[in-house]
Amino acid sequence: MRSTVYTKQIGELIDQYKIKLIGSSYSGQLWDKDSFNQIYEDVDQIFTNMASVGGKTFAVSVGQIRGRLKTEQELDNQANLLKAIISLGKKKGIILNLHNHTYEVENHMHDLGGTLKRIPDIGLGPDLNWLLRAGVNPIDFLNKYRKQIIYLHLRDQLSNGRWPESLGEGNVNFKEIADTLNEINFSGVATVELAHESGFVPTRPIRESLKMSRDFMRKTMGI
C-alpha cells in the first residue's frame, strides 16, 4: 500500500464489491538501527494510504538474521522501532500486531520472547501453523497470550508435515482451536492463508480452495 495509485484502485474495488479492507502486512529489518528512519517513513506512508481506505490492522514481521540469533542490542533496536510504529498507528487508527514465521518462535522463542520482554502488552497475530512447525503448541500459545491476540493466520497440515490444498483436508484439530478461541474470548480477525510446498501441482483453481476453506471455517469454527 505504498502506492497512491494502487490505493485508489483498492478504494474503487471496495466501493464496487462492498467489501472491507482488513489491513496490510509488513516485513523489514526492524533490528537494524540504521534502518530506523527508512522503515518509519515507509510505514508512515503505508498508514496514510491504509487509513484512506479503511484499513485497521497492520501485521509486522520483524526480520531474520541468517545464521545467528539477535543480540540484546538488536532486540532493543527492534523494540524501539516497534514502539514508534505503535504510537504512529494510534494517531491514524491502525493497530499493530506481531506476525510470526518460524524464526521468531524457534530457539525457545528467543526473538518473540525478546520483544515481549521489552513490550509485554504488544498485540499478537500468530500464524498457528508456523508455531506448529517451530515446535510450539498452538493451543498453549493461545492460552498463554490470550489477552493480546488480536489476529490469526490459519493453515492446515497433513500427517507428513506438508500443506494440503485447503483447510479441512489435513490433520489440524480446528475444533480444538475453535473451542480454545471461545474460552479465551477471542474477538479479532482470523484469516485463511493457504500455502504450498515447492513443486506442488494444484488440482483445482485457488478460488475453489479458498471457498472450501472458508466454508470449513464456518462449519467447524463458527467464524
Secondary structure, DSSP 8 states (H G I E B T S, - for coil): ---HHHHHHHHHHHHHHT----EEEEE--TT-GGGHHHHHHHHHHHHHHHHHTT--EEEEE----TTS---HHHHHHHHHHHHHHHHHHHHHT-EEEEE--STTTHHHHHHHHHHHHHSTT--EE-BHHHHHHTT--HHHHHHHTTTTB-EEEE----TTS---SSTTSS---HHHHHHHHHHTT--SEEEE-----TT---SS-HHHHHHHHHHHHHHHH--
